[in-house]
């Protein structure tokens, strides 16, 4: 019986460790009650877009990020109770792209203006300006 108890305890401990590690890896998704449309200067390729997406994706309160390299725009669905659009623009500036706020809208206003929702996908792509690897 002692070996069986040790085996059972070992399984329980392993299961608890897995659950704890998964809990740290799972990020509760923020709900977007606002959409910030930002103008970002200096983006030239998909690498730039990825850098901005990664940075904003780590920001508490950000639900979705769409970067359109060709238009120089970053559209961010965010929870206005958690983060302000000024902070979002500062984060983009902090990774090397000049950034200003063009508009802050509700998701409904954004949808009415653009015909799009805040379920974003990356726009623009390839490396055209030689910034990859910076």
C-alpha positions in Angstrom: 0.0 0.0 0.0 2.8 2.4 0.7 4.1 2.3 -2.8 0.6 2.9 -4.2 0.2 5.9 -1.9 3.5 7.3 -3.1 2.6 6.8 -6.7 -0.8 8.5 -6.3 0.8 11.4 -4.4 3.3 11.7 -7.2 0.6 11.8 -9.9 -1.4 14.4 -7.9 1.7 16.6 -7.4 2.6 16.4 -11.1 -1.0 17.3 -12.0 -0.9 20.3 -9.7 2.3 21.5 -11.2 0.9 21.2 -14.7 -2.2 23.1 -13.7 -0.1 25.9 -12.1 2.2 26.2 -15.1 -0.8 26.4 -17.5 -2.5 29.0 -15.3 0.6 31.2 -15.8 0.6 30.6 -19.5 -3.1 31.4 -20.0 -3.9 35.1 -20.4 -7.4 36.2 -19.8 -8.5 38.0 -22.9 -9.6 41.6 -22.4 -12.9 42.7 -23.8 -12.8 45.6 -26.2 -15.2 48.4 -25.4 -13.1 50.9 -27.3 -11.1 51.0 -30.5 -8.0 53.3 -30.9 -6.8 54.1 -34.4 -3.2 55.1 -34.2 -0.9 56.6 -36.8 2.6 55.0 -36.6 5.5 56.5 -38.6 8.5 54.5 -39.7 6.9 51.1 -40.3 8.3 49.5 -43.4 7.6 45.7 -43.2 6.0 42.8 -41.5 8.8 42.7 -38.9 7.8 46.2 -37.8 4.1 45.2 -37.6 5.1 42.1 -35.6 7.1 44.2 -33.2 4.2 46.5 -32.6 1.7 43.7 -32.3 3.9 41.9 -29.7 4.4 45.0 -27.7 0.7 46.0 -27.6 -0.3 42.4 -27.1 1.5 42.3 -23.8 -0.3 45.5 -22.6 -3.0 44.8 -20.0 -6.4 45.6 -21.4 -5.6 45.0 -25.1 -7.9 42.6 -26.7 -6.9 42.8 -30.4 -4.3 44.5 -32.5 -4.3 45.1 -36.3 -1.3 46.7 -38.0 -1.6 48.0 -41.5 2.0 48.8 -42.6 1.0 50.2 -46.0 -1.4 52.7 -44.4 0.8 53.4 -41.4 -2.1 52.6 -39.0 -2.4 50.5 -35.9 -6.0 49.6 -34.8 -6.3 48.4 -31.2 -9.4 47.0 -29.5 -9.0 47.7 -25.8 -10.7 47.8 -22.5 -11.0 51.5 -21.5 -11.2 50.7 -17.8 -7.8 49.1 -18.0 -5.7 51.2 -20.4 -5.8 54.6 -22.0 -5.2 55.2 -25.7 -2.3 57.6 -24.7 -0.5 54.6 -23.1 -1.0 52.5 -26.3 0.6 55.3 -28.4 3.4 55.6 -25.9 4.1 51.9 -26.2 4.4 52.1 -30.0 6.7 55.1 -29.6 8.7 53.2 -27.1 9.6 50.5 -29.7 10.8 53.0 -32.2 7.9 54.3 -34.2 6.5 57.8 -33.9 2.9 57.4 -32.9 -0.2 59.6 -32.5 -3.9 59.0 -31.8 -6.1 59.5 -34.8 -9.4 58.4 -33.3 -10.9 56.6 -30.4 -14.3 54.9 -31.2 -16.7 52.4 -29.8 -16.6 49.0 -31.6 -20.0 49.9 -33.1 -18.7 53.3 -34.4 -15.6 51.6 -35.8 -17.8 48.9 -37.5 -20.0 51.6 -39.0 -17.1 53.6 -40.4 -15.1 50.7 -41.8 -17.5 47.8 -42.2 -15.0 45.8 -40.1 -15.1 44.4 -36.6 -12.4 44.3 -34.0 -11.5 40.7 -35.0 -8.3 41.9 -36.6 -5.8 40.4 -39.0 -2.4 41.9 -39.9 -2.4 43.9 -43.1 0.7 44.7 -45.2 3.7 42.5 -45.1 6.9 41.9 -46.9 10.1 43.5 -46.2 10.4 46.6 -48.3 12.3 49.1 -46.2 15.3 47.1 -45.0 14.3 47.2 -41.3 14.3 43.4 -40.8 16.8 42.3 -38.3 17.1 45.6 -36.5 
